[in-house]
Amino acid sequence: MLNDEDMRRLLSVILLWIVMLPCAAQDDVKALGAAVDTIVRKYSHHANVVDDIVEDVYKKHKKNPQLITRIAKSYYSYFKLPEDKQVTFLVNDTARALKFIRRALEVDPKFGPAYLLAADLFAKEGQKEVAMEWYNRAISANPNDTAAFVARSAMLARDDVEGAIARLQEMKKNMPDYPVEIEVARLYRGIYEDSGGEDIAVKMIDWYDKVPGEQMTAGDMYWYALIMPTVEQMRAKEEGKSGKELQEALNDGFKKAANLLENGCARFPKNYGLNQLTMRYMVNVKRFDEALSAYNRMVAADNAKDEPANHYNLAQIYIGQRQFDKAEAELKVSETMEGATEKDAQKASGSREYILNLQIADLFGAKRFDEAITIWKEYMAKKKAEGKLSISIKDQYYSLLNNKASQLDSEKDKAEKIATFRQTDDVLKDMMSDADDTNTKTLLLDRRLLVARNLAVLEEDNDYVYRAALEQINMCEALPSAELTGGVQRRYAEACFRMCQYYTNKFINTNRSRADQQKVREYGNKVLDYSENAANINLVTQWFTSLKIK
């Protein structure tokens, strides 16, 4: 264990060594400040030794407020460091920090950084009123100190945003040309980073909209572009738009953000975050070549990192360029590299399905239906072996079969068309066995009705429609009455309409039996009770009239 004298010698050597190291890159005062900072933070458990060394440094540079303030900052750390005090030490020595702050102000009563350090110190301690006094003193000493105005407003904004903005506007008195708008935007950005909120996001974008691009830093451009698409959609929602229009607003936001980011990367080509966001948004607007350029700048940027998300986004670029082998290689990296999560694996899996869909779309476009269906069946077999064969994957299989059947010629390929529709119905039955909620089951029965109608036309047999509609009705009627609402009710009413139509045609075209007439009445009344389809209700009313049903 070193005694105080040994520690004094050691720290003196360390101080000299650290001061000498960076001299080629920066001036001695900065190097000395860094050296003092290292000693104070690492060896504060030898306070009596450290204080003596720091005092020696101070005496040699006691006319330099910059170095003195740097010493003050060393005694008050805002960072949570490891617990082992023999390695690092969490310094929150307010008294020593204030002692050096006052010494700096004795040398230069207008030295703004000293005031701001004191204000920050008290703000971190939760003493807002004292912090505000120091901010006000900073502004009184330097009416043109923009940093003091901004820092004071940032603290005020936690409780009173409008008051904080009003204080920022005071800067115009002495600095009429100062771009207050960007400081207000940053103020809202700080609030948004801390707590989020749609209203804050909109206000942040509203103020950034007023700022010329050349006044923005890389950080400004990043946040402006990041939130822009969401805010565009929120604005459209406030205007009463919905559905497709909301999606269009979101897409417009991505386009605007992509253009902004393009300008940002021209100004800050080595900024990692800006290039990363540019890559993502260029993919969203399908500008894949520009997205790839952003990726290349990103990996060469300052503080570049190798993250799973970057490989995933690179895969999206290759997918957009239809370079599927390259995309698969990047997806593999994104889900297996160090730091990858289960979510990364899920995203990669979703992208593989998307690649399959693109390949299948190409095959369908060339009318190579069976090749496309074979590819998907192989994928289904793989997922089944993994225990991950979901109803959504089966749903895609249904879509492929149904699409093939719909495109086959009813005369030339009639037998194959019938066989494919029957396959489609088998898949729907299988999906129904997997479904665990009534709404999904009735939706699948809806599809079976459509398949049944196609088969009825091809085979001239209306019993297909009859059986599918009856199955849907029986299932709905087995439900508690409270569940016969919404989409289930609509499908129930539609099935009843089909049954009413079936028995009406049967009554008219065959033996006009009283039993068929009663079925028309039974199902027609259910349509009148449950349907919201005006056209169906009018038809049922007409059938009742023609069949003299009351």
N, C-alpha and C positions, 0 to 999 in steps of 0.2 A: 504494500500500500504506500503510495507516494505521500510524503509530508508536504506541507504548504510551500516550503522553499523549493523542493524538487518540482512541484507543480508549477511554481512561478517560472522556473527556468524553462520547463517544457512548453508552457503557453507562450513565453517570449519567443522561443524558437519557432513555434507554430505560427505565431503572428508575423514574424519576419518572413518565414517561408511563403505564407499565403499572400502577403503583400507583394512579394517579388514575382510570384507566378503570373499574374494577369497583366503585368505592366506593358507587355507588348500589345495588348488588346485594348486597354483602357487606362485612364489617368490614375495617379497614385491615390487620390482621395477616394475614388470609387473602390479601388482595390482594398484600401485600408478599411473602408466601411464594411465591405464584405467579410474581411478577416475578423473584425470586431464582432460582427454579427454571428459568425460561426462559433467563436469562442464563448460568447454570452449564452447562446442557445445550447451548446453542447456541454459546457462546464459550469453551469450556474450552481451546481451542488458544491462547488468550491468558491462560494460567493466572495469570501474575504480576499482570495487571490485574484479572482476575475475583476473585482472592483478596483483594486490597485492598478492593474494593467490598463483598464479602461480609463482611469483617471490620468494615467501617464499619457495615453493617446490624446485625451481631451486637452491637457495642458499644452501639448505641442501644436494643437490645431484649434485653439479656443476662439479664434476669430473666424472660423469657417462654420456658418449655421447649417450648411448642407450635411457636413459630417456629423455635427452634434445631433441633428435631428435623426440621422441614420442610427446613431448610438441609442437614442431614445426608443426608436422603433425596435431595436434588438431586445430591449427589456420587456416588450409587450408583444407576445406572439398571438396571432389569431388562429393558429393551426393546432390541431390535436395530434400530438406526436406519441410514439410508443411509450409504454409504461416504464421501461427499464431506464431509470434516471442515470445510470452509469454510461449510457450511450447517448441519450437525448434528454432534454429537460423542457417541460412546458413552462415557459416564462410568462407570467402575468404580473409583473412587478410594476404596478401603477405608479407607486411613489418614485422609483428611480426613473421611470420613463418621463414623468412630469418634471423631474428635476432637470433633465437634459433638454426638455422642450423649453422650459423657462430660460435656460442658459442660451439656447439658440436665439430666443426672442430678445434677450438682452443685447446680443450682438447685432441683430437686425430685427427691429420691432415690426417690420413689414414682411417677414419671411413666411409666406403663406403655407408651405408644407408643414411647418411646425404647428400652426393653428389647426390645420386639418387633421393632423395626427392626434392631437389632443381631443378634438371633437369625435373622431372615430373611436378612440379609446373609451370615452365615456358612453358613446352610443352602444358599443359592444357590451359594456357593463350594465346597460339598461337604464342609465341616467340620462334620459332624453333632454331634460331641461338644461342640465349642465352642458351637454353636447351642443344644444342649440345656442347657448351663450358663446361657446367657442366658435361656432360657425359665424355668428353675428360679429364677433370680434375680428374674424378673418376678413369679412366683407368690409367692416369699418376701416381696417388697416389697408385693404386693397380693394377699392370699389370696382376695379376691373378684373378681379380674380374670378374667372368663370368657374374654376374647379370648386370654389367655395359655394357659389350660388347653386351649382348642380348637386353637390353633396348635401347641402342643407335641404333642398327640395326633395331629394330622394328619401331623406329621413321623414320629412313632413308627410310625404305621400302615403306612408303606411297608415295614417289616420285621417288625412284630409287631402285628397288628390287635387281638388279644385284650389285649395289654399296653396298647395305646392306649385301648381301651375302659375298662380298669381305672383308668387315670389320669383319664379323664373322670368316672368314678364318684366320684373323690375330691372333686369339686366339691360333692357332697351334704353333706360334713362342715360346711362353712361356709354353704352355700346349699341347704338341704334342699328348697326348693320349685323349684329351678332345673330346667327341662325337659331333662335330660340326653339323653332318648330322641331328641330332634330332632338333637342334635349327633352322636350315634352314627349316625343315618340319613345325615347330611351327610358323615360320615367315609367311610361305605361308598359314598356317591355320588361323592366325590372319587376313590376307588379305581376305581370303575366308569368314570368319565369318562376316567381315564388308561389303563386296561388292559382294561376290559370283564370278561366272565366271568359265566356263568349263576349260579354260586353266590353271587357278590357281588350280582348283581341281586336275587336272592331275599332275601338278608339286608337289603339296603337297603329293600325293600318291607316286610319283616317289622317293621323298626323304624319306618318311616313309619306303619304300621298302628296303632302305639301312640300316635301324636302327634295331639292335637286339631287340627282344621283351622285354628282361629284362631291357632295358634302358627306356622303355616307362612307363609313368604314366598312371593312369586310363583315364585321359583326352585325352592323345595321342591315346590310344587304341580305345576310343569311336569315335573320329573323323576319325581315320584311317579306322575303320570298317564301319562307317556311309557312307563314300563317295566311298568306294571300289567298290560296285556293279555298280554304275553309271559310274565310270572311266573304269571299265572292258568293259562295253558296248561302251563307247566312243572310246576306243582303237580299238575295233572290227570294229566300223564304219569307223575309219580312214584307216583300212586295206581293205576297200571296201566291207565288209560283210553287209548283209541286211536280213530282214525278220526273218526267223527261227534262223539263225546264231546269230543275235543280241540278241534274247531272250535267246539263249543258253549261250551267253557271260554274260548276266545279271545274269542268274542262277548260273553260275560258280563264279561270283563275290559274290553272297550271300553265297555260300558254303565256299569260302575262308574267308569271313568276319565272318561266324558262327564259323569256327575253331579258328580264332584269338580271338573272343569273349570268347570262351570256355576257352582258356588259360588266358585271362584277368580276368575272373571271379574267376579262381583258385587263382590268385594273389590278387584280390581285391573283395573278396566275399560279402562285405558289401557296395559296391558302387551302389547307386540307379540307376544312368543313365546307367551304364554299364550293369547291369542286365536287365533293361527295354529294351535296344536295343537288348540284347541277346534273350530275349523272342520273340521279333518281328521277328528277323532273323531266329531263330530256327523254327518258324511257316512257314516262307517262304520256308525253305528247308525240311519241313515236318518231323522235328525231335521233335515231340510233347511232348514226355516224358521229354526231356531236356528243352524244352520251359517251361513246368510246373515247373521244378526245378528252373529255372531262375525266374519265377514269385514268387515262395515261398521265394527265397533269396531277391527279390526286396522288398516285403512287410515287410521284417525284416531288411532292409538295413538302413544305416544312412540317415536321412532326407527323409524317405519314405513318399510318398504323395498318396492320394486316388484320382485318376484322371479317368474321363470317358474312356480315351484311354486304361488304364490298364484293365478295365473290358471288353472292346471290344476285346482286344488281348487275354484275358483269354477265352472269348467265342470262338475265333478262335482255341484255343488249344482243347477245348472240342469238337468243330466241327470235328477237325482232328481225335480225339479219338472216334468220332461218339457217344458222350454222348450229345444228342440233347437237352434233358430237362435241363441239367446244362448250356448248351450254351444259351438257351433261357432266363434263369434266369439272366445270366450275361449281355446279350444284353439289357434286361429291365433296369438293373442298369445303364448301359452305356448311355442310352438315357434319363433317368429321374433324375439322381442324380444332385445335385447342381453343376453348372458350365457346364452342358451339353448344346450343341448348336444344331441348326438345322442340321448342318453337321453330328453330332453324331447320330441323329435320322435317317438320310438318310443312313449312314453306317450300322446301326442296321437293317434297312429295307432290304438293299441289302444282308446282311448275312442271314436273314430269307428266302429270295428267294433261296439263295445258299443251305440252309438246306433242303428246299422243293425239290430242284433239286436232292440232294443226296438221299433223301427218294424215290423220283420217279424213280431214276436210279436203286435203289435196287428192286423196284416193277417191273420195266421193265425187269430187269435181270431174275426175277422169272416168266416173262410173265403174270404178273397180271396187264394188260394194263388198264382195266376199273377202277381199284382202284386208279391207278396213275392219270388218267384223272379226276376222281371225286375229288381228293384232290386239283388239280389245278383249277378246276371249282369253288370250294368253295373259294379258294384264290382270284380268279377273282371277285366273287360276293362281297367279303369283300372289295376289292379295289374299286369296282364300287360304293359301298355304301359310301366309304370315298371320292369319287370324284377323285381317283388316278389310275383309270384303264388306263394304258398307252399302246401304240402300242407295246412296247417291251414285256409286259406281255401277250398280245394277240399272239405275235409272238411265245412265248414259248408254248402256247396252240396249235398253228399250228404245231409246231415241234413234240409235243406229238402225235397228231392225225396222222401226216404223218409217224412218226416212227411206230405207231401201224399198220397202213395200210400196210406199207412195210414189216412187219414181219408176217402178216397173210398169210396163205397158199392160193394160187390162185385157187386151186381146192376145197379143203375141206371147206374153209371159204370164198368162192367167194362172196356171197351176203353181208356178213359183211364187206369184203374188199372194195367192191364198195360203200357201204353206208358210210364207214369211209372216203374214198377219197372224196366223195361228201361233207361231213362235213368239210373236209380240205379246199375245194374250197370255201365253204360259209364263213369260217373264213378269207380266203385271200380277198374275196370281202369286208368283213367288215373292214379289215385293210386298204384296198384301200380308203374307205370312210373317214378314219381318216388321211391318209397321205396328207401332204400339199406341197409336192415337187414332181416334175416329175420323178426324179431319183428313189425315193422310190416306186412310183406307177409302173414304168416300171419293177423294180426289182420284185415286187409282181406279176406282169403279167408273168414274167419269171417263177416264181414258178407255176403259174396257168397252164402254158404250160406243165410243167413236170407232174402235176396232170392229165391234159387232156390226155397226152400220155398214162398214166397208165390206165385211164378209157377207152380210145380207144381200148387198147389191151384186157381189161377184157370184154368189151361189144361189141368188134369187130365193133366199130363205130368211124371212123376217123373224124366225124363231131365235136367231142369234141376238137380235136387239131385245127381244122379249126376255130371254134368259138373263142377260146382263142387267137390264132395267129391274127385273124382279129381284135379283140378288141385292141390288143397291137398296131397293125399297125395304126388303126384309131386314137388312142390317140396320137401316135407319130407324125402323119401327121397333127394333129390339132395344133401342137406346132409352135412357130416362128422358122424359119430355124436356128437361132443362138443357139437354145437350143438342136438341133438335133446333139449333139456331145458326145464324151466320152462314158460312159456306156449306155446312152440312144440310141446313134447311134448303138452301138454293139447289143443291144437287138432288135432294129428296124430291123437291117439287118438279125438277126437270125429268127425273125418272118416272114420276107419276104421269107427267105429260106424255112421255113416250108410250107408257102402257095405255093411257086413254086413247092415244092416236092408233095404237095397235088394234085395240078392240073396236074402235070406230070403223077402221078399214075392214076388219074381219066381219063386222056386222053387215056393212054395206055390200061387201064383195062375195059373201058366202051365203049362209042360210038365214040371216037376220034372226038369230036366236035370242030369246029373252035373256038368257044367261050372259051373252056378250053385251047386251044393252045395259044390264046391271053393272057389269065391269066398267063400262064407259062412265056410268053415274058414279061408281065408287072412286075411281081414280080421278075423274074430272072434278069431283068435290074437293079432293085433296089438293089439286092444283089451285082451285079457287081459294082454299084456306091458307095455303103456304106460299104460293108463288108471288113474286114481285115483278114477273115478266109480263108486261102489258100485252104483248103480242100473243103469248101462250094463253093468257086468260081470255082474250077475244076469240081465239080459235076454239077453245073449250066451250065457250058460250054459244058459238055458231053450231058446234056439233050437237050440243044439247037441244038446240032449236030444231035442227034437221032430223034428229032422232026422237023428237017430242018428249024430251026428258025434262022433268020439272025438278 
